[in-house]
Amino acid sequence: MSEESTHVITDKCADECYAACVDVCPVDCILPVPFPNEPFKKKPFMIIDPETCINCGLCLPECPIDAIVSSPEENPEAAKLNRDLVPDATEWQKQHGNWPTRPPNDPPHRPDNKLR
């Protein structure tokens, strides 16, 4: 699928990683990777591989902090980060597997994130 029509995980996911989105994705396009930038460097993060995403939308309601947006236009910087991190995330997942899933009612680690 082309990148223009894929979902994107924003930096709100950094150090949160509820990871329920992984469980519902029918094409395994959501990958774990340590966040590359400060202040959340090396904290858990997820990305969506834009080449694999089929834009089904199943992931959108799964994130309890709304860290997933429905198009790259909603957050171009996050779309670029998702795209750029695909090779690292693919390799990280091969070596370590996925992040563990957190309960959707688990309070966010970051004070700037709120449960919906």
N, C-alpha and C positions, 0 to 999 in steps of 0.2 A: 504494500500500500504506500502511497506517496506521503511524504512528511506533512504536506499541507493539510491532510485530513486526519491526523493522529492526535491522540491525547498526549498531555505533557504533565510530568510530575514536577512541581515547583520546589524551591528551596524550603518551603514550609515543612517538607518531609524530613529534612536533615535533623538528625538526633531524635526523631519520632518513630518512623518506620513501623506503623501499625501492621503493614504488610498483608492485610486482608485482601487487598487488590490482587495479589499474586494468586490466591486461592480461586478467584473467580475468572481469571483470564483464560480464555479458551485456546490461546495461541502461545502462551508463555513468553510474552513480550516484555514483561516487567522483571527487571533484573536488579539484584542488590549490588551496591558498591559503596565503599567509604567516601564520604563527601570530600571533595578536593580542596575546598577553600576555608579560610578562617571566617568566622569564629567557630565553625563546626567541623574543621578539618579532621578527617578520619572517623567521624561519627557515622552511624548507619544512615543510609540514603537509598532510595529506589529510583530507577529511571525507566522510561518506556523506550524501547527500540522502535524508532519510527518506520523502519523497514519491515518490521514484523507485525506491528499493530494493525488490526483490521477495523478499528474505529467502532467496535460493537457497543461501547459505553458501559459495559458491566462493571468496570472499575470505579466509575465516577461516584456512585452512591456508597461505595465501600469505605472510602477514606473519611474517618470521623472528624478530621480537621480541614477537610476540603483542600488538600494539597494537590489535587489533580484538576487540571483545567481541560476543557474540551477541544482546544485548538492551539496551535503554535502562536497564532495572532494574539491570544490572550496574555501570553508571556513569552515573547521572542527570546529573551535571555535564557530562560529555563529550557526552551526548546533547543537552543544551541547546546546547552550543557548536557541535556539528555542525549542528543546526537553524538556529541564529542566523547561522552563517557561509555558508549556502547562497547568498544573493544576492552576497556578496563573492566567493565561490569561482567562481560562474558567470561573473561579470564578469572575474575574473582569468584564468580559463581561456580565455575568448574572446580576451583580449589577448595571452596568453603561451603558451598550450598547456599540456601536462602537465609535471610534473617528470620528469627522466630516471629510468629504472629503475636501481636499484643491484643488484649481484649479491647473492643471498641469503646468501652466506658472507662478505660485506664486514663487517668488525667495526663495531659500533655506534659512533656519534660520542659518545654520552652514556655515562658510566660506570655510570649506574643501569639501563641496558638491557643485556640479555644475549641472545645468540643461543640459540635452542632446539636 
